[in-house]
Amino acid sequence: MRALRLAVMLEQALEVGGGFQQPLNDLLWLRDWAAKSGNEIEVYSPYPKTIEILKEFGVTVRLLKFGVLDYLFLFLKYCRPFDLIQIALKLKSPFERALIRDGTDVVHFTSTSKRHLLLYELPFIITIFDGCHRDAPEFPEVRTFGEFERREILFRLASTKAAVVIVNAPDLIDGLSRRYAMERDRAVCIPFSPSAYVSQSAPAAGDDAAVLAKYRLEPGYLFYPAQFWPHKNHMTLLAALARLRERGVTERLVLCGSDRGGRGKIDAAIKSCGLSDQVSIIGFIGSAELGALYRGAAALVMPSYFGPTNLPPLEAWAVGTPVIYPEAFKVQAGDAAILFDYDDPRSLADAIVSLRTEGTRERLSAAGHQRLAQFAEETKAGQAQFARHLERLKHRLGLTPR
């Protein structure tokens, strides 16, 4: 039996943040798996910038953009009767034909890609990060202009048609099984891991100082790296800072991330709360600078409404920075974070005050390292389970020499 050839799709742009970093971690593990198991991976991305980034890791990436016909196929796939036409005529999208020409046996989507709808012949594996459009449908980014309906189609087909579904938390397996009748034995839980850019960054005082100086920052600020979506809940954080200011406590806040439509309201809130002298918005940050920004922070403060897991707490724990995190996501945080109610600015303000009590930083730093060690063991177990699924697929596909 010949080697399994796995096409690994990196479809998230660097600007997506954690949505790019976690697939990168997955890819690096798959590269090691292929080398040890005698199988093969071929990496694809629609972004030339991704190709350049992956060169730093010694990974060759092939550019695979999506043409007009691919988008036409996607549009028609959302119209369910097209399935019958596709079956009758045995139509394949240009996207799938390109993968077949490259000798692909299985396609691995490292995010919840809509491109799985383009596959008629090739089996696929898919990653589902969350089910937040069902958990919190009030936010415009998962609701307006048919986004909710589009996600329902994607999630329902992905969770029932995929040969393997990769998730990052047991709660997601429960949710997908309950909502979409996913077969539980096809799900594999692999927890998030810190970005390699952060976990492998060296704490050099001079280099860190240069990064902070670049953005005119002094150590000891509160840090929130997040795109400017409404669900990221910057508003509760700003309201908490305003409450603290009324109590005579002045905290500095550093925000970074790309604007996804919420920046205007945040700027207005900063001005109306009188926080212009306390808040620095430094835009999208290169991955190589993140480690220094985490190390310079008094704490990561992350009031996001979307979970149940997120990447920034892991990155903060990796460099010993304390975490302030919603109590709704206690399953991820354990005892390694100060928890608060993400709908209550007073609760967040109290959490920030408690950060400054003697011994709290040291306690949280130690608990964070322990939490990371626990997740590392769970990740190792999940990857071993995933490897077994890949070997099972290889056997079932009956791969013969080409």
Secondary structure as GFF3:
##gff-version 3
##sequence-region A 1 402
A	DSSP	beta_strand	5	9	.	.	.	ID=ss1
A	DSSP	three_ten_helix	14	16	.	.	.	ID=ss2
A	DSSP	alpha_helix	18	37	.	.	.	ID=ss3
A	DSSP	beta_strand	40	45	.	.	.	ID=ss4
A	DSSP	alpha_helix	48	55	.	.	.	ID=ss5
A	DSSP	beta_strand	61	63	.	.	.	ID=ss6
A	DSSP	alpha_helix	68	78	.	.	.	ID=ss7
A	DSSP	alpha_helix	82	89	.	.	.	ID=ss8
A	DSSP	alpha_helix	94	101	.	.	.	ID=ss9
A	DSSP	beta_strand	106	109	.	.	.	ID=ss10
A	DSSP	three_ten_helix	114	118	.	.	.	ID=ss11
A	DSSP	beta_strand	124	127	.	.	.	ID=ss12
A	DSSP	alpha_helix	132	135	.	.	.	ID=ss13
A	DSSP	three_ten_helix	140	142	.	.	.	ID=ss14
A	DSSP	three_ten_helix	144	146	.	.	.	ID=ss15
A	DSSP	alpha_helix	147	161	.	.	.	ID=ss16
A	DSSP	beta_strand	164	167	.	.	.	ID=ss17
A	DSSP	alpha_helix	170	180	.	.	.	ID=ss18
A	DSSP	three_ten_helix	184	186	.	.	.	ID=ss19
A	DSSP	beta_strand	187	189	.	.	.	ID=ss20
A	DSSP	alpha_helix	196	199	.	.	.	ID=ss21
A	DSSP	alpha_helix	205	214	.	.	.	ID=ss22
A	DSSP	beta_strand	221	225	.	.	.	ID=ss23
A	DSSP	three_ten_helix	230	232	.	.	.	ID=ss24
A	DSSP	alpha_helix	234	246	.	.	.	ID=ss25
A	DSSP	beta_strand	253	256	.	.	.	ID=ss26
A	DSSP	alpha_helix	263	272	.	.	.	ID=ss27
A	DSSP	beta_strand	279	281	.	.	.	ID=ss28
A	DSSP	alpha_helix	287	295	.	.	.	ID=ss29
A	DSSP	beta_strand	297	301	.	.	.	ID=ss30
A	DSSP	alpha_helix	312	318	.	.	.	ID=ss31
A	DSSP	beta_strand	323	326	.	.	.	ID=ss32
A	DSSP	three_ten_helix	327	329	.	.	.	ID=ss33
A	DSSP	alpha_helix	330	333	.	.	.	ID=ss34
A	DSSP	beta_strand	338	340	.	.	.	ID=ss35
A	DSSP	alpha_helix	345	355	.	.	.	ID=ss36
A	DSSP	alpha_helix	360	397	.	.	.	ID=ss37
###
